[in-house]
Amino acid sequence: MVFLIARSLCVLLRVVLIFTCLMAFAQPLHAQQISQNQQPQKEPLIWYIWNHPPEFINAGPWKGKGYADKFLDFFIRHLPEYEHSIRPVNIPRWSREVLKPNRCSAHLWGGFFPDKLLLSKPYSFTPPHVAIFHKRHQDRIGPKGTVVSLEALLKQSDLKLMIMNVDFNRAARQSRYPVLYPYLLPYVGQENLIEQYSTENTLDLDLLARGRADYTLAYPSTIRTQMRIKDLPDEYISYPLKEHNIYKKVYVACLNDDFGQEVIRKINALLTEETLLEFLSYHEEWNDGDPDFRKNAIDYFITKMPLDNVIE
């Protein structure tokens, strides 16, 4: 009988010991779970992008490798306190949604909804547009480096200009060609100016090769970009425009509410000289190290030199 009582006590002690150990182990886990549950959720931050190589590239083997893709990746990496998501949009959808809370655009001109969007400090710019011809016109237009006049080209009725639709965002009162708009407007609707209405942001240069038009207006990096992304042959030549030597500043833009103001303050703090030089290197991956772009970027953003050809 004594043996049975002793044995029962031993079993009971073992049970108590095991229970005590389990409770001791479980309490830190429970405390950790409570701590995790009590941690505030990250506030969402939705970034808008669009398919506009070499700025943003949304598909294909070069997806995510545009220079603005890399700007955005930098901002996301350095703002870990937010729950980031990236939302590709076309222009109409951007106009409908950009004024909702917790939305920002990483690479935007000034002037869109100026009374509702808050802009960061400028951190880059878009270069002057150039005229791009198929090389079959080179004997007529001139050798590479020749400066041409858009006004003079438009007066030549046998030359057809094909561009994306001029008034691309009426809701935000913006033209795709803000500097060249006064020269283009008188020819809208005429046979030698063809507007292409599309979800794309840049004309496919293959249309020039197929004779649909003779020239277009685009950024200097467009030929290199389409040769790389669309595997186009080296059949195109670009000419600087007499009417356009303007660099247009680029910003991060968020809705001007408390959250947007917080994000913009943090973005501005990231825009150091080191960051701006890193961003310049992303441009140069696509513009063949354009010396004019580099000089203007260094003069304006690094040495803080006022430049008449840099505008809002």
CORHU-V776972 format. One record per residue. N is the residue number from 1. PSI is psi in whole degrees, 0 to 359 (* if undefined). NEAR is the number of other ideal C-beta (glycine too) atoms within 8 Angstrom. D_CENTER is the distance of its C-alpha to the mean C-alpha in Angstrom with 1 decimal. Layout:
[[N/PSI/NEAR/D_CENTER] [N/PSI/NEAR/D_CENTER]]
//
This chain:
[[1/314/4/85.1] [2/322/5/84.0] [3/317/6/82.0] [4/320/7/80.2] [5/318/8/79.3] [6/319/8/78.0] [7/319/8/76.0] [8/320/8/74.5] [9/320/8/73.6] [10/316/8/71.9] [11/317/8/69.8] [12/319/8/69.0] [13/320/8/68.0] [14/316/8/65.7] [15/315/8/64.0] [16/318/8/63.6] [17/315/8/62.2] [18/317/8/59.7] [19/318/8/58.6] [20/318/8/58.3] [21/317/8/56.1] [22/318/8/53.9] [23/321/8/53.5] [24/324/7/52.7] [25/323/8/50.0] [26/330/8/48.6] [27/313/8/48.4] [28/322/7/45.6] [29/318/8/43.6] [30/318/8/44.2] [31/320/8/43.3] [32/319/8/40.1] [33/318/8/39.2] [34/319/8/40.0] [35/317/8/37.9] [36/319/7/34.9] [37/331/6/35.4] [38/345/5/35.7] [39/133/6/32.3] [40/141/3/29.9] [41/146/5/27.1] [42/140/7/23.6] [43/136/9/21.9] [44/146/9/19.0] [45/112/12/15.5] [46/126/10/13.3] [47/131/14/9.5] [48/134/14/8.1] [49/168/15/5.7] [50/161/13/7.1] [51/103/12/8.7] [52/70/9/8.1] [53/142/12/9.4] [54/20/10/9.1] [55/285/11/5.4] [56/138/14/5.2] [57/115/15/9.0] [58/356/8/10.7] [59/163/5/14.3] [60/182/6/16.9] [61/342/3/17.8] [62/10/10/14.5] [63/132/8/12.6] [64/6/7/10.2] [65/9/7/10.9] [66/164/14/8.1] [67/324/12/7.5] [68/331/12/3.9] [69/319/13/5.8] [70/326/11/8.4] [71/311/14/7.3] [72/317/14/7.0] [73/321/9/10.2] [74/312/12/11.8] [75/318/13/11.5] [76/316/9/12.9] [77/328/7/15.6] [78/5/7/16.7] [79/63/12/17.0] [80/351/5/19.4] [81/353/5/21.3] [82/155/10/19.0] [83/98/8/18.8] [84/144/9/15.2] [85/150/8/14.1] [86/129/8/10.9] [87/106/8/11.5] [88/134/9/10.3] [89/158/10/11.5] [90/178/7/12.6] [91/314/9/13.1] [92/319/6/16.5] [93/320/8/15.7] [94/316/12/12.9] [95/326/10/15.6] [96/327/6/18.1] [97/342/10/16.5] [98/339/14/14.3] [99/10/8/17.6] [100/157/7/18.9] [101/154/6/19.4] [102/28/9/17.2] [103/139/12/13.9] [104/155/13/10.9] [105/130/12/7.5] [106/341/12/5.4] [107/90/12/4.2] [108/140/12/7.2] [109/159/11/10.4] [110/165/9/13.6] [111/344/9/16.2] [112/124/12/14.9] [113/60/8/17.7] [114/336/7/18.8] [115/359/3/21.7] [116/338/7/19.8] [117/141/13/16.4] [118/132/9/16.6] [119/146/11/14.4] [120/181/11/14.1] [121/146/8/15.5] [122/141/10/13.5] [123/356/13/12.1] [124/184/14/10.9] [125/163/12/11.4] [126/145/8/11.2] [127/171/12/14.5] [128/145/11/17.4] [129/153/12/17.7] [130/163/13/20.5] [131/129/13/23.0] [132/123/15/23.0] [133/155/14/26.4] [134/147/11/28.0] [135/348/8/30.4] [136/341/4/33.4] [137/3/11/33.0] [138/320/10/33.0] [139/325/4/36.7] [140/317/5/36.3] [141/320/10/33.2] [142/171/7/33.8] [143/166/5/32.8] [144/137/6/29.4] [145/346/6/28.7] [146/130/8/30.5] [147/126/8/29.1] [148/161/13/29.4] [149/122/9/29.6] [150/320/15/27.6] [151/317/9/30.5] [152/321/8/33.0] [153/320/12/31.2] [154/336/12/31.1] [155/347/6/34.8] [156/98/8/35.5] [157/343/6/36.0] [158/354/4/36.3] [159/122/10/32.7] [160/125/11/30.3] [161/127/15/26.7] [162/125/13/24.2] [163/168/15/20.9] [164/159/13/18.6] [165/135/9/20.2] [166/309/13/20.4] [167/84/6/20.3] [168/346/9/17.2] [169/79/10/17.0] [170/329/5/20.5] [171/324/5/20.1] [172/7/9/17.8] [173/52/6/19.8] [174/141/10/17.1] [175/152/8/17.6] [176/340/10/15.3] [177/68/11/17.5] [178/325/10/18.4] [179/323/11/20.4] [180/356/13/22.1] [181/315/10/22.8] [182/332/5/26.4] [183/328/10/27.3] [184/324/14/25.9] [185/316/8/27.3] [186/343/5/31.0] [187/358/10/30.4] [188/127/9/28.5] [189/349/4/30.9] [190/162/6/32.8] [191/332/5/33.3] [192/9/12/31.6] [193/111/13/28.2] [194/119/10/26.8] [195/132/10/23.9] [196/121/10/22.1] [197/115/5/21.2] [198/163/5/18.9] [199/349/4/16.0] [200/161/9/14.5] [201/350/7/12.4] [202/143/10/14.3] [203/139/11/18.1] [204/117/8/19.6] [205/341/13/21.6] [206/336/8/24.4] [207/329/10/25.4] [208/319/16/26.6] [209/327/9/28.5] [210/5/6/30.2] [211/12/5/31.3] [212/335/8/29.5] [213/173/11/28.5] [214/329/9/29.0] [215/166/15/25.8] [216/176/12/22.3] [217/131/13/19.8] [218/181/10/16.5] [219/157/8/14.8] [220/334/11/17.1] [221/356/12/15.1] [222/317/12/15.5] [223/309/12/19.0] [224/319/10/18.3] [225/313/11/15.3] [226/332/13/17.5] [227/323/11/20.5] [228/313/8/18.8] [229/321/11/17.2] [230/3/8/19.8] [231/40/5/22.6] [232/149/11/23.6] [233/166/4/26.6] [234/74/5/26.6] [235/13/7/27.8] [236/154/12/25.5] [237/141/11/25.7] [238/150/13/23.6] [239/131/15/25.2] [240/149/11/24.2] [241/134/16/24.8] [242/324/9/27.5] [243/356/9/25.9] [244/95/12/22.4] [245/39/6/22.0] [246/133/9/19.5] [247/127/13/16.4] [248/124/12/14.3] [249/150/12/12.9] [250/145/11/9.5] [251/166/12/9.7] [252/138/15/9.2] [253/134/12/11.2] [254/160/14/13.6] [255/136/15/16.8] [256/70/8/19.5] [257/187/7/21.9] [258/316/5/23.3] [259/313/11/20.7] [260/321/12/17.8] [261/322/11/19.8] [262/314/8/20.4] [263/315/14/16.7] [264/322/13/16.0] [265/317/8/19.2] [266/321/9/18.2] [267/314/13/14.7] [268/324/9/16.8] [269/336/6/19.3] [270/342/10/16.9] [271/65/10/15.9] [272/171/6/19.0] [273/320/6/20.0] [274/317/6/19.6] [275/316/11/16.0] [276/324/14/15.2] [277/324/9/17.1] [278/317/9/15.4] [279/322/14/12.0] [280/321/13/13.9] [281/329/8/15.2] [282/320/11/11.9] [283/317/12/11.6] [284/348/12/15.3] [285/341/7/15.0] [286/342/12/14.0] [287/21/11/15.7] [288/32/7/19.1] [289/39/6/19.3] [290/115/11/19.6] [291/327/6/22.2] [292/318/7/21.5] [293/315/12/17.8] [294/315/11/19.1] [295/314/8/22.0] [296/322/13/20.1] [297/315/14/17.6] [298/313/10/20.6] [299/316/9/22.7] [300/311/13/20.4] [301/332/10/18.6] [302/309/10/21.4] [303/355/6/24.6] [304/36/6/23.6] [305/128/6/25.2] [306/132/4/25.0] [307/129/9/23.8] [308/336/4/24.8] [309/15/8/22.1] [310/121/11/19.2] [311/168/8/18.7] [312/*/5/17.1]]
//
